[in-house]
Amino acid sequence: MIRRTLILASIFLFSIFSLSANSDTTRVVILSVNDMHAKIDNFPRFKSLIDSIKQVYEHVLVLSAGDNFTGNPVVDQYPDKGYPIIDMMNYSNFNATVVGNHEFDYGQEVLEKRISQAGFPFLAANITFTDKEKSLRIQPYTFLNLKKGIRIGLLGLIQINPAGLPDTHPSRLSGIKFTSGIETAKDFLWIKDSCDVFVVLSHLGFEDDVVLAENTSGIDLIIGGHTHTVANAPKEFNGTLVTQAGSNLRYVTMTTLCLVDKQLVKKSAQLLKVSDHKGIDQGLQTLLEKYNDNKELNTVIGKALNDISGKDELGCLMTDGMAAVDPVEIAFQNNGGIRVDKIPQGDITIKDIYKLDPFGNEIVLFNLNASEIKELIITSFNRDNSIDLQASGITYSIVQNEAGQATDAIIIMSNGKPIDLNKDYNVGMSSYIASSYEFSKRDQGTSLYITTAQSLINFIKEKKEVDYKGFKRAKTEKAE
């Protein structure tokens, strides 16, 4: 009885509306997450939170705004890549997910297997397949029918970058065409007339979600992902409520929809911190312990003498691992491929390296001259007017104009001398950079058939102890 009272008290804190409100009002509660990135350790608490809310509300949906995979080696390196999080999502009774860009990281064949194992649909309307026989079972939309005849329409949209592709290795996207999510959504506004509540499950990013809301009419709710935005107090834009719940299953957005005679009359949302909930689902806890019991991943390969923190220090470590592979002289790693904030002081395990670098990218070797190296650095910087490439074998300074764009790069070799303008260098970079970054080059590159993660594992094993405190090899300066 005491436990029941405590549960009800906690739900009052979560809820926007009093249970004593008009009995003619039907409440639909949507619990949404995004960018879980295979972080399964919070699932037992998350499932208990879901169940406690379901004890109070009759209509509860559980939705994901994409990027369920990539970021936890327990899941990424599992024999059936990605299966553990599908298993836990099934156990937690998810109703739907949008396809995020990282859903393609394991390749289309593996994704199709995971979709077939899921007890919920994968959605994305701005995807078409050029070969229908090899298409994935991805739906553009779905309808969820609740009690009292209430119908929820869900439309899925996936992010694309300036190259017209989601942010994953392009080789994993063959046979698929992607279109603008914002433009595609306009072709599906008819869904509003076929349901009582129209929800967009979006993996476009928060800013694009706001653009979508402001330029369309009829969308009641956008549940967003991709940018890992922590929307503490979700707001309406042009009548559309836009939410996003950070990343890594640290938060859940609880959206409450009030309907009278199946007409939506009020909506609001708030962010719940999963760690604030005290309950644990024991079945999922047992499952979690089984998946985490991986002796190989827990193998210690070396020691960090200090915390290795931030893109600069971690990037220097990663590129030094790449540069240790013969015959690489200069190595580059993009900031987007650095997936943790730090490696703590102390023992370093194989799991730590796969958390840092989960993508399975190979090192590609290019023979480049100084002009080509400089163009790669400048082009990468001008994507977002910020340092993007970490390096080994060199340090460099970006010269910016008044608009903040790079106009030059001053490159200094590790021996302290300027780069030789008359010499070619063996440059190693991840296969993602090699395939996604556009710069002039004579050499088309050759794979060294070793992943960037494995090169780092080998490097740390050889060094035994590493210390990158204060390391920084790229900086900016204003043009005179």
C-alpha positions as CSV (number, residue, x, y, z in Angstrom):
1,M,0.0,0.0,0.0
2,I,2.8,2.4,0.9
3,R,4.6,1.6,-2.4
4,R,1.4,2.3,-4.4
5,T,1.0,5.6,-2.6
6,L,4.6,6.6,-3.4
7,I,4.1,5.7,-7.1
8,L,1.0,7.8,-7.3
9,A,2.7,10.7,-5.6
10,S,5.6,10.6,-8.0
11,I,3.2,10.5,-11.0
12,F,1.5,13.7,-9.7
13,L,4.9,15.4,-9.9
14,F,5.3,14.2,-13.5
15,S,1.8,15.1,-14.7
16,I,0.7,18.4,-16.0
17,F,-3.0,17.7,-15.4
18,S,-4.9,16.8,-12.2
19,L,-6.6,13.4,-12.1
20,S,-9.7,15.2,-10.8
21,A,-10.2,17.0,-14.0
22,N,-13.4,16.7,-16.2
23,S,-14.1,12.9,-16.6
24,D,-15.1,13.6,-20.3
25,T,-11.4,14.4,-21.0
26,T,-9.3,11.6,-22.4
27,R,-5.6,11.9,-21.7
28,V,-3.0,10.3,-24.0
29,V,0.5,10.2,-22.6
30,I,3.5,9.9,-24.9
31,L,6.8,8.9,-23.4
32,S,9.5,9.7,-26.0
33,V,13.3,9.2,-26.2
34,N,15.9,9.9,-28.9
35,D,19.5,9.2,-29.7
36,M,19.8,6.3,-27.2
37,H,22.9,5.2,-29.1
38,A,22.8,1.7,-27.7
39,K,23.1,2.9,-24.1
40,I,21.2,0.0,-22.4
41,D,22.4,0.5,-18.8
42,N,19.4,2.8,-18.0
43,F,16.8,0.5,-19.5
44,P,15.8,-1.3,-16.2
45,R,15.0,2.1,-14.6
46,F,13.4,3.4,-17.8
47,K,11.1,0.4,-18.0
48,S,10.0,0.8,-14.3
49,L,9.2,4.4,-15.0
50,I,7.0,3.4,-18.0
51,D,5.2,0.9,-15.9
52,S,4.6,3.4,-13.0
53,I,3.0,5.9,-15.4
54,K,0.9,3.2,-17.0
55,Q,-0.6,2.5,-13.6
56,V,-2.1,5.9,-13.6
57,Y,-2.9,6.6,-17.3
58,E,-4.9,4.3,-19.6
59,H,-3.4,5.5,-22.9
60,V,0.4,5.5,-22.8
61,L,2.6,5.3,-25.9
62,V,6.4,4.8,-26.0
63,L,8.2,6.2,-29.0
64,S,11.8,6.7,-30.2
65,A,13.0,9.5,-32.5
66,G,15.9,7.5,-33.9
67,D,19.6,6.7,-33.5
68,N,18.9,3.6,-31.4
69,F,22.2,2.0,-32.4
70,T,25.9,2.9,-32.2
71,G,27.8,4.0,-29.1
72,N,28.0,1.0,-26.8
73,P,30.3,-1.8,-27.7
74,V,28.2,-4.3,-25.7
75,V,25.5,-3.7,-28.4
76,D,27.7,-2.8,-31.4
77,Q,30.0,-5.8,-31.0
78,Y,27.3,-8.3,-30.1
79,P,27.3,-11.3,-32.5
80,D,24.0,-10.0,-33.9
81,K,25.0,-6.4,-34.1
82,G,22.4,-4.1,-32.4
83,Y,20.2,-6.9,-31.2
84,P,20.4,-6.2,-27.5
85,I,18.7,-2.8,-27.7
86,I,16.0,-4.2,-29.9
87,D,15.5,-6.9,-27.3
88,M,15.2,-4.2,-24.6
89,M,12.9,-2.0,-26.7
90,N,10.6,-5.0,-27.3
91,Y,10.6,-5.8,-23.6
92,S,9.7,-2.1,-22.9
93,N,6.8,-2.2,-25.4
94,F,7.9,0.5,-27.8
95,N,5.2,1.5,-30.3
96,A,7.4,2.9,-33.1
97,T,10.7,4.5,-34.0
98,V,11.9,6.7,-36.7
99,V,15.0,5.6,-38.6
100,G,18.0,7.7,-37.5
101,N,21.2,8.1,-39.6
102,H,23.1,5.7,-37.3
103,E,20.5,3.0,-37.9
104,F,22.6,2.3,-41.1
105,D,25.9,2.0,-39.4
106,Y,25.8,-1.8,-39.4
107,G,24.8,-2.0,-43.0
108,Q,21.4,-2.6,-44.7
109,E,21.4,-6.4,-44.3
110,V,21.9,-6.1,-40.5
111,L,19.3,-3.3,-40.3
112,E,16.8,-5.4,-42.1
113,K,17.3,-8.2,-39.5
114,R,16.9,-5.9,-36.6
115,I,13.7,-4.5,-38.2
116,S,12.3,-8.0,-38.6
117,Q,13.0,-8.7,-34.9
118,A,11.4,-5.5,-33.7
119,G,7.9,-5.6,-32.3
120,F,7.3,-2.1,-33.6
121,P,7.6,-0.3,-37.0
122,F,10.6,1.7,-38.3
123,L,9.4,4.9,-40.0
124,A,10.9,7.3,-42.6
125,A,8.9,8.9,-45.4
126,N,11.8,10.6,-47.1
127,I,13.5,7.3,-48.2
128,T,12.9,5.6,-51.5
129,F,14.6,2.5,-52.8
130,T,15.9,2.3,-56.3
131,D,15.8,-1.6,-56.2
132,K,12.4,-2.7,-54.8
133,E,13.6,-6.2,-54.4
134,K,16.3,-5.1,-51.9
135,S,14.2,-2.5,-50.1
136,L,14.0,-2.5,-46.3
137,R,10.8,-2.8,-44.4
138,I,10.7,0.9,-43.5
139,Q,7.3,2.5,-43.5
140,P,6.6,6.2,-44.3
141,Y,3.9,6.4,-41.6
142,T,1.7,4.3,-39.4
143,F,-1.5,4.7,-37.3
144,L,-1.9,3.7,-33.7
145,N,-5.5,2.9,-32.7
146,L,-6.3,3.4,-29.0
147,K,-9.4,2.7,-26.9
148,K,-12.4,5.0,-27.3
149,G,-11.7,5.1,-31.0
150,I,-8.8,7.5,-30.7
151,R,-6.4,7.3,-33.6
152,I,-2.8,8.6,-33.6
153,G,-1.0,9.2,-36.9
154,L,2.8,8.9,-36.9
155,L,5.0,10.2,-39.8
156,G,8.8,9.5,-39.8
157,L,11.5,11.7,-41.2
158,I,15.3,11.1,-41.4
159,Q,18.1,13.7,-41.4
160,I,20.2,14.3,-44.5
161,N,23.4,16.4,-44.8
162,P,24.4,18.9,-47.5
163,A,25.5,16.0,-49.7
164,G,21.9,14.6,-49.6
165,L,22.7,11.6,-47.4
166,P,22.3,10.8,-43.7
167,D,25.4,11.1,-41.6
168,T,26.7,7.6,-41.9
169,H,29.3,5.9,-44.2
170,P,28.0,6.4,-47.8
171,S,28.9,2.9,-48.8
172,R,26.1,1.7,-46.5
173,L,23.5,3.7,-48.4
174,S,23.7,2.1,-51.9
175,G,20.3,1.7,-53.6
176,I,18.6,4.3,-51.5
177,K,17.5,7.8,-52.4
178,F,16.8,10.5,-49.7
179,T,14.8,13.7,-50.1
180,S,14.4,16.7,-47.8
181,G,12.4,15.8,-44.7
182,I,10.8,19.3,-44.5
183,E,9.7,19.2,-48.2
184,T,8.6,15.5,-48.0
185,A,6.4,16.2,-44.9
186,K,4.2,18.5,-47.1
187,D,3.2,15.5,-49.1
188,F,1.8,13.7,-46.0
189,L,-0.2,16.4,-44.4
190,W,-3.3,14.4,-45.4
191,I,-2.5,12.2,-42.4
192,K,-4.1,15.0,-40.2
193,D,-7.5,14.3,-41.8
194,S,-7.2,10.6,-41.1
195,C,-6.5,10.7,-37.3
196,D,-7.2,12.6,-34.1
197,V,-3.6,13.5,-33.3
198,F,-0.9,14.0,-35.9
199,V,2.6,13.3,-34.6
200,V,5.9,13.6,-36.6
201,L,8.7,11.4,-35.4
202,S,11.6,13.4,-36.6
203,H,15.3,12.7,-36.8
204,L,16.0,16.1,-38.6
205,G,17.4,18.0,-35.6
206,F,15.8,20.6,-33.4
207,E,16.4,23.6,-35.7
208,D,14.9,21.9,-38.7
209,D,12.0,20.7,-36.5
210,V,11.2,24.3,-35.7
211,V,11.4,25.2,-39.4
212,L,9.1,22.3,-40.2
213,A,6.6,23.5,-37.6
214,E,6.7,27.1,-38.7
215,N,6.2,26.2,-42.4
216,T,3.4,23.7,-42.1
217,S,0.0,23.5,-40.6
218,G,-1.8,20.6,-39.0
219,I,1.1,18.9,-37.1
220,D,0.1,18.6,-33.5
221,L,3.4,17.3,-32.1
222,I,7.0,16.9,-33.3
223,I,9.1,14.4,-31.3
224,G,12.7,15.2,-32.4
225,G,16.2,13.7,-32.4
226,H,19.6,13.9,-34.0
227,T,20.9,17.1,-32.3
228,H,20.8,15.7,-28.8
229,T,18.9,18.8,-27.7
230,V,17.7,18.8,-24.0
231,A,14.4,20.6,-24.4
232,N,13.6,21.3,-20.7
233,A,10.5,23.3,-21.4
234,P,9.1,22.3,-24.8
235,K,7.4,25.1,-26.7
236,E,4.9,25.5,-29.5
237,F,5.8,26.9,-32.8
238,N,2.9,27.8,-35.2
239,G,0.7,25.6,-33.0
240,T,3.0,22.6,-33.1
241,L,4.6,21.4,-29.9
242,V,8.3,20.5,-30.5
243,T,10.2,18.2,-28.1
244,Q,13.5,16.5,-27.8
245,A,15.0,14.5,-24.9
246,G,18.8,14.9,-25.0
247,S,20.6,11.6,-25.6
248,N,21.8,8.3,-24.2
249,L,18.5,7.5,-22.4
250,R,19.3,10.1,-19.6
251,Y,15.9,11.8,-20.2
252,V,12.4,11.0,-21.3
253,T,9.9,13.6,-22.6
254,M,6.4,13.1,-21.1
255,T,3.8,14.7,-23.4
256,T,0.2,14.9,-22.2
257,L,-2.5,15.3,-24.8
258,C,-6.1,16.1,-23.7
259,L,-8.9,15.2,-26.0
260,V,-12.6,15.9,-25.6
261,D,-14.9,14.0,-28.0
262,K,-11.7,13.0,-29.8
263,Q,-10.7,16.6,-30.4
264,L,-7.3,17.7,-29.1
265,V,-7.9,20.6,-26.8
266,K,-4.7,20.9,-24.8
267,K,-1.1,19.6,-25.0
268,S,2.0,20.1,-22.9
269,A,5.3,18.3,-22.2
270,Q,8.0,18.1,-19.6
271,L,11.3,16.4,-19.3
272,L,11.8,13.6,-16.9
273,K,15.3,12.6,-15.7
274,V,15.5,8.8,-15.7
275,S,17.9,8.6,-12.8
276,D,15.3,10.4,-10.6
277,H,13.1,7.4,-10.7
278,K,14.0,4.9,-8.0
279,G,12.4,1.7,-9.3
280,I,14.1,-1.1,-11.3
281,D,12.6,-3.7,-13.6
282,Q,14.2,-6.9,-12.3
283,G,13.6,-8.8,-15.6
284,L,15.5,-6.1,-17.6
285,Q,18.2,-5.9,-14.9
286,T,18.9,-9.6,-15.3
287,L,19.0,-9.2,-19.1
288,L,21.3,-6.2,-18.8
289,E,23.7,-8.1,-16.6
290,K,23.8,-10.9,-19.2
291,Y,24.7,-8.6,-22.0
292,N,27.3,-6.7,-20.0
293,D,29.1,-9.9,-19.0
294,N,31.6,-9.7,-21.9
295,K,35.1,-10.6,-20.8
296,E,36.8,-9.6,-24.0
297,L,35.4,-6.1,-24.0
298,N,36.5,-5.7,-20.3
299,T,40.1,-6.6,-21.1
300,V,42.5,-3.9,-19.9
301,I,44.9,-2.8,-22.6
302,G,46.7,0.1,-20.9
303,K,46.5,3.0,-18.5
304,A,45.7,6.7,-18.8
305,L,47.9,8.7,-16.4
306,N,45.4,11.6,-16.5
307,D,41.9,12.1,-17.8
308,I,41.9,12.3,-21.6
309,S,39.2,14.9,-22.2
310,G,37.6,16.8,-25.0
311,K,38.0,16.6,-28.8
312,D,41.6,17.9,-28.8
313,E,43.1,15.4,-26.4
314,L,41.0,12.5,-27.6
315,G,41.6,13.4,-31.2
316,C,45.4,13.5,-30.7
317,L,45.3,10.1,-29.1
318,M,43.2,8.6,-31.9
319,T,45.4,10.0,-34.7
320,D,48.6,8.9,-32.9
321,G,47.1,5.4,-33.0
322,M,46.5,5.8,-36.8
323,A,50.0,7.3,-37.4
324,A,51.6,4.3,-35.7
325,V,50.4,2.1,-38.6
326,D,53.1,1.9,-41.3
327,P,53.5,3.8,-43.6
328,V,51.3,6.6,-42.3
329,E,53.2,9.9,-41.6
330,I,50.2,12.3,-41.1
331,A,46.8,11.2,-39.8
332,F,43.4,12.9,-39.5
333,Q,40.3,12.2,-37.5
334,N,37.1,14.2,-37.7
335,N,35.5,15.5,-34.5
336,G,32.2,13.8,-35.3
337,G,33.9,10.5,-35.0
338,I,35.0,11.1,-31.4
339,R,32.0,9.7,-29.5
340,V,32.9,10.2,-25.8
341,D,33.7,13.2,-23.7
342,K,36.7,11.6,-22.0
343,I,38.6,8.5,-21.1
344,P,39.0,8.7,-17.3
345,Q,42.3,8.4,-15.6
346,G,43.2,4.7,-14.8
347,D,42.8,1.4,-16.7
348,I,41.7,1.6,-20.4
349,T,39.7,-1.4,-21.7
350,I,38.8,-2.5,-25.2
351,K,35.2,-1.4,-24.4
352,D,36.5,2.2,-23.8
353,I,38.1,2.3,-27.3
354,Y,34.9,1.0,-29.0
355,K,32.9,3.6,-27.1
356,L,35.3,6.3,-28.3
357,D,35.3,4.9,-31.9
358,P,32.3,2.7,-32.6
359,F,32.0,3.0,-36.4
360,G,34.3,0.3,-37.8
361,N,35.9,2.8,-40.2
362,E,39.1,1.6,-41.8
363,I,42.3,3.7,-42.3
364,V,42.6,4.8,-45.9
365,L,46.1,5.9,-47.1
366,F,46.6,8.8,-49.5
367,N,49.7,10.2,-51.1
368,L,49.2,13.9,-50.8
369,N,51.2,17.0,-51.3
370,A,51.2,20.1,-49.1
371,S,48.6,21.9,-51.2
372,E,46.2,18.9,-51.1
373,I,46.6,18.6,-47.3
374,K,46.0,22.3,-46.8
375,E,42.8,22.1,-48.9
376,L,41.5,19.2,-46.9
377,I,42.1,21.2,-43.7
378,I,40.5,24.4,-45.0
379,T,37.5,22.6,-46.6
380,S,36.8,20.7,-43.4
381,F,37.0,23.9,-41.3
382,N,34.6,25.8,-43.6
383,R,31.8,23.3,-43.2
384,D,30.9,25.0,-39.9
385,N,33.6,27.6,-39.5
386,S,35.2,25.6,-36.7
387,I,38.0,23.1,-36.1
388,D,36.9,19.8,-37.4
389,L,40.0,17.7,-38.1
390,Q,42.3,16.4,-35.3
391,A,45.8,15.5,-36.5
392,S,49.0,13.6,-35.8
393,G,52.4,14.3,-37.4
394,I,51.6,18.0,-37.8
395,T,50.1,21.0,-36.0
396,Y,48.2,23.6,-37.9
397,S,46.7,27.1,-37.5
398,I,43.6,28.2,-39.4
399,V,43.7,31.8,-40.7
400,Q,40.2,33.2,-40.7
401,N,38.7,36.2,-42.5
402,E,36.2,38.6,-40.9
403,A,33.4,36.3,-41.8
404,G,35.0,33.5,-39.8
405,Q,35.9,31.4,-42.8
406,A,39.3,29.8,-43.3
407,T,41.5,31.5,-45.9
408,D,44.7,29.6,-45.2
409,A,46.2,26.9,-43.0
410,I,49.7,27.2,-41.6
411,I,51.1,23.6,-41.3
412,I,54.1,22.7,-39.1
413,M,55.6,19.3,-39.1
414,S,56.3,17.4,-35.8
415,N,60.0,18.3,-36.1
416,G,59.0,22.0,-35.9
417,K,59.7,22.9,-39.5
418,P,57.0,24.1,-42.0
419,I,55.6,21.5,-44.3
420,D,57.7,20.9,-47.4
421,L,55.9,22.3,-50.4
422,N,57.8,20.1,-52.8
423,K,57.2,16.8,-51.0
424,D,54.4,14.2,-51.0
425,Y,53.3,12.7,-47.7
426,N,51.6,9.4,-46.7
427,V,48.4,10.6,-45.1
428,G,46.0,8.3,-43.3
429,M,42.4,9.2,-42.5
430,S,39.2,7.3,-41.6
431,S,37.2,5.8,-44.5
432,Y,34.4,8.2,-43.5
433,I,36.5,11.2,-44.2
434,A,37.9,9.6,-47.3
435,S,34.4,9.1,-48.7
436,S,32.5,12.1,-47.4
437,Y,34.9,15.1,-47.5
438,E,35.4,16.8,-50.8
439,F,38.9,18.1,-51.6
440,S,41.2,18.0,-54.7
441,K,43.5,15.0,-54.7
442,R,45.4,13.0,-57.3
443,D,45.4,9.8,-55.3
444,Q,42.1,8.0,-54.8
445,G,43.3,6.2,-51.7
446,T,44.0,2.7,-50.6
447,S,42.6,0.9,-47.5
448,L,45.2,-0.4,-45.1
449,Y,42.6,-3.0,-43.9
450,I,42.8,-2.0,-40.3
451,T,40.1,-0.1,-38.4
452,T,40.9,3.1,-36.7
453,A,39.7,1.5,-33.4
454,Q,42.0,-1.5,-33.8
455,S,45.0,0.8,-34.6
456,L,44.3,2.6,-31.3
457,I,44.0,-0.6,-29.4
458,N,47.4,-1.8,-30.8
459,F,48.9,1.6,-30.0
460,I,47.8,1.6,-26.4
461,K,48.9,-2.0,-25.9
462,E,52.4,-1.0,-27.2
463,K,52.6,2.2,-25.1
464,K,51.1,0.6,-21.9
465,E,50.7,4.2,-20.5
466,V,49.4,7.3,-22.2
467,D,49.1,10.9,-21.1
468,Y,47.5,13.5,-23.4
469,K,46.8,16.2,-20.8
470,G,46.9,19.6,-22.5
471,F,47.5,18.2,-26.1
472,K,46.2,20.5,-28.8
473,R,47.4,20.4,-32.4
474,A,44.8,22.6,-34.2
475,K,44.0,26.3,-33.5
476,T,42.6,29.4,-35.2
477,E,43.9,32.9,-35.7
478,K,42.6,36.0,-37.3
479,A,44.1,37.3,-40.6
480,E,46.0,40.6,-40.1
